[in-house]
């Protein structure tokens, strides 16, 4: 077999067109990247999406669930005194899940998913436990980082925050 | 001045009239063609149509119905824009004002809502008609693709418009709908966040849906509709079954 390997030098025209084309591609991708940034959701500090102050640790009684409305989460204080910050959003299709004190459960009004105070699925179509947010103790206050939801399959004692 | 000239001729022979209507009454094939091709509103339409395709049961006029509904939606939509404010404090009260205190407001809003539902229905039925008459086959396969794009735009306009009344129904419908979009592989959660402007339906979602609904989607639909109608003409008008009289 005979393979021709023409060793022609690149013509000026081809070189310029290639450079011009590459420049155009760079321009378009830079512009789309900037446009993507333009449309990216913005977060106001201190409100949902940023770090939200939940309150002093002792404001929450053992074995109770309290709603922190501006942070869109519940603080669930378990019987052992540990804290969980549970996102109010149902893991099924995103409805807000109300806490039912009388049933000691979260019951979603949209498609009847049920969660226990640890956020575990007790019933309904929800595919996984309620998402949680990391908690930290800053200047004697529980501060919840609502920008970083943690998806989890089920409850694990290691997820609980202890002061 | 001759007395035999009709007064109407004076108008139709005037320079102003002729600048609008360049051709006289078309009484020959060339003039009939020119009537269509020299008019910006008619030129998308085929110059000649098959007699067979004029029977109403041939296409049920579903495409034309969709276009008429679109025009009704643009007209009533612009009327609604004079009162509607896309803010979470004012959207629902504005909708109430339109419904309860603006003269003909309830009629305008109901026209918009019913036409929107009917347009989704008409577009889907139009697609069904095209499918069952085999009108998607070459050389019309590209127009089928344009039609699918138009279907997606129609559904997009329907979905974005659904949030605007800002009541419980629209809020939770968009919450659930956008979360279904979030289940799409790889890009799902990004699409959801970009659409809502955040993790949850709120002011950012309302203004984004509003802008898509009143500006971006209608413009895209007009462009796609123009291509769609122009392709009908280029592909030789409505598809005709030439074998019908044989079998």
Interface residues (C-beta under 8 A of the other chain):
Chain A: X39 X40 X41 X42 X43 X48 X49 X72 X89 X92 X93 X94 X95 X110 X149
Chain B: X172 X175 X176 X178 X179 X180 X182 X193 X194 X196 X197 X198 X199 X200 X204
